[in-house]
Amino acid sequence: MSGDHMDVCGLSEAELTAVCLETGLPAYRGRQVFEWVQRLGAADWADMKNISRADREKLAGRLTLRLPAPERVRVSRDGTRKFLFRLADGETIESVLMDYSGDRSRDRVTLCLSAQVGCAVGCRFCATGRMGFRRDLSAGEITGQLLAVTAYMRRADADFRATNLVFMGMGEPFYNMESFLRAARILNEERGQNIGARRMTVSTAGVVPGILRLAEAAPQMGLAVSLHAGTDDLRDTLVPLNRKYPLAVLTDACREYARRTGRRLTFEIALTRESATEAQARALAALLRGMPAHINLIPVNPVAGSTAERPTAARAAAFRRALTKRGLTATIRAEKGVDIEAACGQLRQEFNDFQRNKNS
Ligand code: SF4
């Protein structure tokens, strides 16, 4: 290992061990630091009780330990919590703890992580897309979201632990592939969070090289593709990336992913009045025929400034029936955290509103 100050949250146990050896410390210090940061949630070097002060000072000379700072936490009626984090350079991102009840008998606690500040893809109904791309997150800023949420939740619930991760927050993870994969690998490590790759899902707007790379690099991770439409003319208007990777190319890559990994994919469709039609259902059925897939139908959420309109419940149900009668499996997804703008496509509006209120 070399380099100046490195972010301790973005290093694996093996890398931390290498840093310790380079710094003249015993190898086992690497394991201790990794456990303190990744499992026990140390937010400060002083928390690491079994490491001598002299050794902590040496490590602090090489490594930065700084978790994203929660600027604001909003709690939805359904238990969803949206965290607004401020990063070292002042940028802000959001992470969403979905549908959290605190009930131990429920084994699934899912956290949605961001991969970028803003997003270059610019999907029509998405608030993050409207702010444009600002920068990639480092691996440490990605793992740091989970570590910071865990530290925050443990103030009230000492046993809090996220069991499932979805990389579906702000940004396109496949445009920040190396940091996203590195973060996932670290969160998978046994002495850290130990979250199995099968309990992680990444969502893409359809970056074809990323889909193929995922099949190689993390074949056990779940893949969700934001499809949104069954025809190129409609998808071009919803997801501008479709001009680069049109549906035929995208679905070929999805078939290849399924072939290489043996996994079933999820396709997400944000339902609007335009997309919830019989003709679109027919086109989708032709496109996805024979693919091992599940379709999530998500009636669009209100986003200020968006022209996309939500279909009626009856129209959404009819669309689902039009898919299932053609042999596809589809569910209308219950939305989480709409009242706190934590649902799909709603992230990022929040901070601007928050600042406005603070200044008024
Ligand atoms: S939906 Fe995802 S890919 Fe599309 S603009 Fe929003 S954050 Fe980016």
Boltz pocket constraint, residues with backbone or C-beta under 6 A from the ligand:
constraints:
  - pocket:
      binder: B
      contacts: [[A, 118], [A, 119], [A, 120], [A, 121], [A, 122], [A, 123], [A, 126], [A, 127], [A, 128], [A, 129], [A, 130], [A, 168], [A, 169], [A, 170], [A, 171], [A, 172], [A, 204], [A, 205], [A, 345]]
      max_distance: 6.0
